[in-house]
Each structure stands twice: as C-alpha cells, then as structure tokens.
Amino acid sequence: MKTCHTVWALCLSSIFALTACQNSQTTDTGKVDNFIEVYNQISTADIKRHIKTLASNEYEGRLPTTVGEQKTLEYLESEFKALGYLPGNGDSYLQPVELIEMTADPDMTLTIGDNQFIYKENMIASTKREQNLVDLKDSDLVFVGYGVNAPEYNWNDYQGLDVKGKTVVILVNDPGFENPESGKFQGKTMTYYGRWSYKYEEASRQGAEAAIIVHETEPASYGWSVVANSWSGPQYGLVSPNGNADRVAVEGWLTLAAAQKVFADAGLDFATEKEHAKTGPYNKALNLKASVTVKNSFKTSQSNNVIATLPGTSSADEHVIFTAHWDHLGKDDTKEGDQIYNGAHDNATGVAAALAMAKAYANLTVKPKRSTTFLIVTAEEQGLLGSKYYSENPIIPLKNTVANINMDAMSVLGKTKDVAVIGMGKSELESYLEKAAKRQNRHLVQEGRPEAGSYYRSDHFSFAKQGVPALYAKGGNQPIDEATAQYRKRTNVIVRGCYHQVCDQFRESWDLSGIQEDAQLLFEVGYDLVSSDDWPSWAETSEFQRQK
C-alpha cells in the first residue's frame, strides 16, 4: 500500500511533468543538432578508462593535499582542456579551498549534574571553533525537543526561549519520523531539520553555548559506533574568517542510556518528554548544569576544486552545473598488506560519468544557449567541504545558476527498470528526469530508506542550501533482466562490504552499463535545461527556496 507521502510525490511529479511539457523542449524534433548521436556516444569504454585511472594505486586514494590530489588535478585539467572546456575560474581550472584539520584530545569527561560521561563510551564532544581550549563550565541545560525552527511547518522549538550561554539537548531526526501519520513535516522521509548539521547550526543561531544530540539508532539510521568513530580523531572543516566564533562552543552527542539518566536526575522521564516533543513545539529547563573541557589541536592546508566551462551562445552567463567529488580516503601506512583506499566506486564512478557527459556536450554540433559547467569538488568525504566552500564563494553567481545535477557513487550493478530519486518530490527538476527516463523505458521511484536523509549527504545539498534546485538520482533496485538480477546479488555484497575500505577497487567484472545509462539520462536532463529558458522551481513544501 502506498504511503501518503508516496502518493503526494507521484501527484507532484505529474504536475511538474505537465509544467515542463508546457515550458521546455520535450521531443527529439526540438533537438535540432546531433543530440542522439552524442547521447549514444556516452560509452562504457570511456567510463571504464576514467575509473581505472583515477582508482589506480598511482593516485594513492586521492586524499586532499597529498600527491594523490596533484595527480588527480592534472588528470582532470588535461581531460577538460582536451575537450575544449575553458578554465572556470578566470584563467585557472582550480578554485583553492582552505581546509582546517582539528583534533580533540580524547582525555575529556562530560559532567552533567552529579554524573560523568566518558568520551566515545557514552558521549562525544568536539568544537568547530579554532581555539586550543574550549571550557564549558556550569552551563544550564535545556531540552529543546527536536531543536527545529521551521516557519513553513509552523514549528519553533525555541519559541519564547533565551538559550544564550546555555546547553541545549536535542532529539535526532525530525517530528515526522516516529509519528508519520500525524501529517507533520514529511512523515518518515527526513527533512533537513532532522540532520545533525542543521541542529548545531540552529543552536548556534539561537546563541547557545553548547548543543548535545541524543543518539537513537533507528531515527539516526546508524548505530552509536558510527558516531563514536566518525566524530573522534581528526575532523575537517573550512577555514573561517572569524575562526567559527559564531558556532556553539561545544558540539556533542549522548547515548540514549546516558540521556535517560540525565532526564531521570532532572526528575523527568525521557520517553514522556519525547512524546511531548513529538506532538508540537516543545522546550523545558532541566535544572542541571553541564561542564566539559575540549583541548584542541589544529592545522591548515589547501586543496582545490576543479571547474571547467563550455560557454553557451545567447545566454552564456546562465549555467547548469554538474558536480562530482574527486576525493577519497588516501592511504594508511600503518596497515599491513593493501594500504590504499582506491575509491573506485566512491567516487571515481561519478567523476568518470561527469567526464563522459562533458565529452558529449563538447561534441554537440549546435551549441546550447546556456553554459555547461562541471565542478569536480574536493573534501566531500570530510563533510561536503569543497561544495560547501564553492556554494558560499561561488565563481558563477548563484542567481545565474539554473540548476545543479550531482553524480556520486554511480551504480556498478547493471541496468535497471527504475531510477531512484534521492529526495523525491523536492523540485521541478524531476519533470525533466521523468521525460529523459521515458526514452530508456524507465520510471522514477523514491530512494530506499528516505528516513536516512540521503539527500543531505552529498554535494548537491550545498547548492540546495543556497536555494539552487539540485538533483541527485541514479539507478534503482529493479534489474533489467534475470541475468542482471543474479549479477547484482553477487556484486552488491562486495560493493556494500567495501564502502570506505581498501577493497573499493576497480573490478573487470563490473557491469558499467548502468552508469552509462544513468549518465545518458542526466546528460539529457542537463541538455534540456541548457537549451531552454526555463528556471526550475522548488516544491512549495521543500525546505529550500531560490534566494532573491
């Protein structure tokens, strides 16, 4: 049985499709050049060549600021130059990105009331402030429900509350997740208000001194070990002009058991307070104080985004930007045996698709009216930092950026009957995608587990936050035939098991026809946009709107 959200998304998709049919070229008769020829030239051979090169041991896992970066930059610049693309940043194909690596001393304890919580065991604390020492001392503790301030949903957990200098305790995910039939937010589908990054950002805007998120496995979509391992050790960020002084001093997590203990010490039942928070905006003083000292070491370095442009004709100042991240995890000299995290699937596949599409645009005999730009970004693995930097320091004005189309970890599982739209129902870009999918006899579906918030976990999100409609879609889960189904069963085990592992290497056994098909699909979406005067819009219920 379809959920309410699924029905809504399908209806919205139909509306968007009608709008697009009225406003854009929708048939091949409108494509007056060699579109079909270059569409068919997007090949598995080209895709394979790029993946094998970028994921080879020579590139040492493509870690930012290493020799692997330098080799990657040289390869990308050479490829774009050979295709006739112009440097996207003045006379350079590079946009420098200043990074900062921060490491918190694990020898710390969080004290709340009479209880002490241990680093990685039941709490995590860190800081984004560029300081050697951050000392949170006797800070008043306030429960702010989901920590959401969302006018479009008539929801503000901070309403009437002054949290300046205080520590806010926040539930993970958003109010719709555990109450999907309530009509609140988007049900099981996570909105950006459910992401930990938003919660820290909003707490900072509210003037809080610290923000602590309560971890629960199901609404977070990952276990405590992910928090403990991901948030410990070196953490990366962008160099900030004010040293991130406008961020909360301490960003932390508590296990569910630790949070239950804190609430009990405050004379409250955690489950009861959570129920209150689910039904409407909610906050409550806990009458406890929190203290923790974070000792920080940090160093700065420089990495680079790659940007290349194929100028348009009559509307060259308007751009469609394709993104993919070139970076991966580098190498670990302490490991025995294989030490290189080659990153073949994540994300040599996305870069390979981008280069194959760039070739197709370059081979069009009639150049589109708008410009086509490829932005291959750094430091995605460190928190979307390259795309975040670009979106906050755009080379092409955001008001002139028609749309963003992103490629990340493309499917090596063969052709599919469906196209998975990550964040389905967010913008009119899906109407262009639906039209392009029909050429391949495919249909659109919502991605699996939308409650995990995957829309907010790749580089297109950096554009979405700035109001630029952004599309993230790739092959779904319905194999084209039985042979492909059997191949998927064998290969998917390896792909999942090798995520962020040294075994993420190129394999001759990979069926790259799914990447080819998805690259053709997204090529057509981009083609229709650069060939038209359309400005796609967000859905009214989306968290994002184009900045005025």
Solvent accessible surface area in square Angstrom, and as a share of the most:
residue,aa,sasa,rsa
1,M,237,1.06
2,K,121,0.51
3,T,84,0.49
4,C,111,0.67
5,H,29,0.13
6,T,40,0.24
7,V,68,0.39
8,W,85,0.30
9,A,2,0.01
10,L,72,0.36
11,C,71,0.43
12,L,23,0.11
13,S,5,0.03
14,S,70,0.45
15,I,106,0.54
16,F,15,0.06
17,A,23,0.18
18,L,113,0.56
19,T,41,0.24
20,A,8,0.06
21,C,79,0.48
22,Q,131,0.58
23,N,88,0.45
24,S,17,0.11
25,Q,58,0.26
26,T,42,0.25
27,T,76,0.44
28,D,63,0.32
29,T,123,0.72
30,G,29,0.28
31,K,14,0.06
32,V,120,0.69
33,D,28,0.14
34,N,27,0.14
35,F,1,0.00
36,I,72,0.37
37,E,95,0.43
38,V,1,0.00
39,Y,15,0.06
40,N,91,0.47
41,Q,80,0.36
42,I,3,0.02
43,S,30,0.19
44,T,48,0.28
45,A,71,0.55
46,D,21,0.11
47,I,0,0.00
48,K,71,0.30
49,R,113,0.41
50,H,5,0.02
51,I,0,0.00
52,K,87,0.37
53,T,38,0.22
54,L,2,0.01
55,A,6,0.05
56,S,38,0.24
57,N,95,0.49
58,E,106,0.47
59,Y,14,0.06
60,E,52,0.23
61,G,1,0.01
62,R,1,0.00
63,L,51,0.25
64,P,7,0.05
65,T,66,0.39
66,T,50,0.29
67,V,77,0.44
68,G,0,0.00
69,E,7,0.03
70,Q,93,0.41
71,K,61,0.26
72,T,0,0.00
73,L,7,0.03
74,E,98,0.44
75,Y,32,0.12
76,L,0,0.00
77,E,52,0.23
78,S,66,0.43
79,E,30,0.14
80,F,0,0.00
81,K,118,0.50
82,A,89,0.69
83,L,43,0.21
84,G,45,0.43
85,Y,4,0.01
86,L,95,0.47
87,P,40,0.25
88,G,13,0.13
89,N,46,0.24
90,G,69,0.67
91,D,135,0.70
92,S,39,0.25
93,Y,12,0.05
94,L,45,0.22
95,Q,10,0.04
96,P,63,0.40
97,V,0,0.00
98,E,73,0.33
99,L,3,0.01
100,I,2,0.01
101,E,37,0.17
102,M,8,0.04
103,T,42,0.25
104,A,10,0.08
105,D,57,0.29
106,P,86,0.54
107,D,125,0.65
108,M,15,0.07
109,T,52,0.30
110,L,6,0.03
111,T,40,0.23
112,I,1,0.00
113,G,31,0.30
114,D,144,0.75
115,N,19,0.10
116,Q,124,0.55
117,F,6,0.03
118,I,82,0.42
119,Y,19,0.07
120,K,81,0.34
121,E,118,0.53
122,N,34,0.17
123,M,0,0.00
124,I,1,0.01
125,A,3,0.02
126,S,8,0.05
127,T,6,0.03
128,K,44,0.19
129,R,45,0.16
130,E,42,0.19
131,Q,72,0.32
132,N,101,0.52
133,L,96,0.48
134,V,7,0.04
135,D,87,0.45
136,L,6,0.03
137,K,151,0.64
138,D,82,0.43
139,S,6,0.04
140,D,57,0.30
141,L,2,0.01
142,V,5,0.03
143,F,1,0.00
144,V,0,0.00
145,G,0,0.00
146,Y,3,0.01
147,G,0,0.00
148,V,0,0.00
149,N,46,0.24
150,A,0,0.00
151,P,111,0.70
152,E,82,0.37
153,Y,44,0.17
154,N,137,0.70
155,W,13,0.05
156,N,36,0.18
157,D,0,0.00
158,Y,6,0.02
159,Q,129,0.57
160,G,84,0.81
161,L,47,0.24
162,D,88,0.45
163,V,1,0.00
164,K,144,0.61
165,G,43,0.41
166,K,59,0.25
167,T,0,0.00
168,V,0,0.00
169,V,2,0.01
170,I,0,0.00
171,L,1,0.01
172,V,9,0.05
173,N,2,0.01
174,D,0,0.00
175,P,0,0.00
176,G,0,0.00
177,F,5,0.02
178,E,67,0.30
179,N,43,0.22
180,P,51,0.32
181,E,153,0.69
182,S,46,0.29
183,G,70,0.67
184,K,56,0.24
185,F,18,0.07
186,Q,24,0.11
187,G,11,0.10
188,K,86,0.36
189,T,9,0.05
190,M,7,0.03
191,T,0,0.00
192,Y,16,0.06
193,Y,19,0.07
194,G,1,0.01
195,R,24,0.09
196,W,68,0.24
197,S,24,0.16
198,Y,8,0.03
199,K,0,0.00
200,Y,0,0.00
201,E,32,0.14
202,E,8,0.03
203,A,0,0.00
204,S,20,0.13
205,R,149,0.55
206,Q,43,0.19
207,G,30,0.29
208,A,6,0.05
209,E,56,0.25
210,A,0,0.00
211,A,0,0.00
212,I,4,0.02
213,I,0,0.00
214,V,0,0.00
215,H,8,0.04
216,E,26,0.12
217,T,80,0.46
218,E,122,0.55
219,P,7,0.04
220,A,2,0.01
221,S,25,0.16
222,Y,40,0.15
223,G,25,0.24
224,W,46,0.16
225,S,68,0.44
226,V,67,0.39
227,V,1,0.01
228,A,7,0.06
229,N,100,0.51
230,S,63,0.41
231,W,22,0.08
232,S,20,0.13
233,G,29,0.28
234,P,73,0.46
235,Q,43,0.19
236,Y,69,0.26
237,G,10,0.09
238,L,23,0.11
239,V,59,0.34
240,S,23,0.15
241,P,149,0.94
242,N,78,0.40
243,G,18,0.17
244,N,26,0.13
245,A,61,0.48
246,D,97,0.50
247,R,51,0.18
248,V,0,0.00
249,A,2,0.02
250,V,3,0.01
251,E,0,0.00
252,G,2,0.02
253,W,1,0.00
254,L,1,0.01
255,T,19,0.11
256,L,60,0.30
257,A,72,0.56
258,A,4,0.03
259,A,0,0.00
260,Q,86,0.38
261,K,107,0.45
262,V,2,0.01
263,F,0,0.00
264,A,65,0.50
265,D,73,0.38
266,A,28,0.22
267,G,67,0.65
268,L,40,0.20
269,D,80,0.42
270,F,12,0.05
271,A,61,0.47
272,T,64,0.37
273,E,7,0.03
274,K,21,0.09
275,E,91,0.41
276,H,85,0.38
277,A,0,0.00
278,K,25,0.11
279,T,89,0.52
280,G,15,0.14
281,P,70,0.44
282,Y,45,0.17
283,N,47,0.24
284,K,79,0.33
285,A,59,0.46
286,L,3,0.01
287,N,137,0.70
288,L,28,0.14
289,K,100,0.43
290,A,0,0.00
291,S,30,0.19
292,V,5,0.03
293,T,51,0.30
294,V,0,0.00
295,K,114,0.48
296,N,11,0.05
297,S,66,0.42
298,F,77,0.32
299,K,129,0.55
300,T,85,0.49
301,S,45,0.29
302,Q,91,0.41
303,S,0,0.00
304,N,17,0.09
305,N,0,0.00
306,V,0,0.00
307,I,0,0.00
308,A,0,0.00
309,T,16,0.09
310,L,20,0.10
311,P,59,0.37
312,G,11,0.11
313,T,87,0.51
314,S,95,0.61
315,S,21,0.14
316,A,41,0.32
317,D,91,0.47
318,E,37,0.17
319,H,19,0.09
320,V,0,0.00
321,I,0,0.00
322,F,0,0.00
323,T,0,0.00
324,A,0,0.00
325,H,1,0.00
326,W,1,0.00
327,D,0,0.00
328,H,0,0.00
329,L,52,0.26
330,G,1,0.01
331,K,87,0.37
332,D,46,0.24
333,D,105,0.55
334,T,122,0.71
335,K,69,0.29
336,E,168,0.76
337,G,72,0.69
338,D,61,0.31
339,Q,52,0.23
340,I,23,0.12
341,Y,37,0.14
342,N,4,0.02
343,G,0,0.00
344,A,0,0.00
345,H,32,0.14
346,D,10,0.05
347,N,0,0.00
348,A,0,0.00
349,T,0,0.00
350,G,0,0.00
351,V,1,0.01
352,A,0,0.00
353,A,0,0.00
354,A,0,0.00
355,L,2,0.01
356,A,3,0.02
357,M,0,0.00
358,A,0,0.00
359,K,74,0.31
360,A,3,0.02
361,Y,1,0.00
362,A,19,0.15
363,N,61,0.32
364,L,3,0.02
365,T,99,0.58
366,V,76,0.44
367,K,78,0.33
368,P,13,0.08
369,K,58,0.25
370,R,2,0.01
371,S,1,0.01
372,T,2,0.01
373,T,0,0.00
374,F,0,0.00
375,L,0,0.00
376,I,0,0.00
377,V,0,0.00
378,T,0,0.00
379,A,0,0.00
380,E,18,0.08
381,E,37,0.17
382,Q,34,0.15
383,G,45,0.43
384,L,24,0.12
385,L,11,0.06
386,G,0,0.00
387,S,0,0.00
388,K,71,0.30
389,Y,55,0.21
390,Y,0,0.00
391,S,3,0.02
392,E,89,0.40
393,N,67,0.34
394,P,48,0.30
395,I,50,0.25
396,I,12,0.06
397,P,62,0.39
398,L,34,0.17
399,K,152,0.65
400,N,31,0.16
401,T,0,0.00
402,V,0,0.00
403,A,0,0.00
404,N,0,0.00
405,I,0,0.00
406,N,2,0.01
407,M,1,0.00
408,D,12,0.06
409,A,20,0.15
410,M,2,0.01
411,S,15,0.09
412,V,1,0.00
413,L,19,0.09
414,G,1,0.01
415,K,75,0.32
416,T,1,0.01
417,K,95,0.40
418,D,3,0.01
419,V,0,0.00
420,A,14,0.11
421,V,2,0.01
422,I,10,0.05
423,G,6,0.06
424,M,9,0.04
425,G,3,0.02
426,K,11,0.04
427,S,4,0.03
428,E,34,0.15
429,L,0,0.00
430,E,5,0.02
431,S,3,0.02
432,Y,9,0.03
433,L,0,0.00
434,E,42,0.19
435,K,38,0.16
436,A,0,0.00
437,A,1,0.00
438,K,133,0.56
439,R,79,0.29
440,Q,28,0.12
441,N,138,0.71
442,R,12,0.04
443,H,85,0.38
444,L,17,0.08
445,V,40,0.23
446,Q,42,0.19
447,E,16,0.07
448,G,55,0.53
449,R,130,0.47
450,P,22,0.14
451,E,37,0.17
452,A,6,0.05
453,G,2,0.02
454,S,35,0.23
455,Y,7,0.03
456,Y,4,0.01
457,R,82,0.30
458,S,3,0.02
459,D,1,0.01
460,H,0,0.00
461,F,11,0.04
462,S,6,0.04
463,F,0,0.00
464,A,0,0.00
465,K,72,0.31
466,Q,48,0.22
467,G,1,0.01
468,V,1,0.01
469,P,1,0.00
470,A,4,0.03
471,L,6,0.03
472,Y,16,0.06
473,A,1,0.01
474,K,41,0.17
475,G,14,0.13
476,G,5,0.04
477,N,109,0.56
478,Q,70,0.31
479,P,35,0.22
480,I,74,0.37
481,D,73,0.38
482,E,116,0.52
483,A,76,0.59
484,T,14,0.08
485,A,17,0.13
486,Q,76,0.34
487,Y,25,0.09
488,R,23,0.08
489,K,135,0.57
490,R,151,0.55
491,T,10,0.06
492,N,34,0.17
493,V,110,0.63
494,I,68,0.35
495,V,23,0.14
496,R,180,0.66
497,G,52,0.50
498,C,11,0.07
499,Y,133,0.50
500,H,48,0.21
501,Q,90,0.40
502,V,30,0.17
503,C,44,0.26
504,D,7,0.04
505,Q,64,0.28
506,F,39,0.16
507,R,69,0.25
508,E,114,0.51
509,S,85,0.55
510,W,21,0.08
511,D,46,0.24
512,L,12,0.06
513,S,21,0.14
514,G,3,0.03
515,I,0,0.00
516,Q,38,0.17
517,E,16,0.07
518,D,1,0.00
519,A,0,0.00
520,Q,20,0.09
521,L,1,0.00
522,L,1,0.00
523,F,0,0.00
524,E,2,0.01
525,V,0,0.00
526,G,0,0.00
527,Y,9,0.03
528,D,1,0.00
529,L,0,0.00
530,V,0,0.00
531,S,15,0.10
532,S,8,0.05
533,D,95,0.49
534,D,18,0.09
535,W,94,0.33
536,P,4,0.02
537,S,56,0.36
538,W,15,0.05
539,A,4,0.03
540,E,163,0.73
541,T,61,0.35
542,S,5,0.03
543,E,29,0.13
544,F,11,0.05
545,Q,91,0.40
546,R,57,0.21
547,Q,111,0.49
548,K,237,1.00
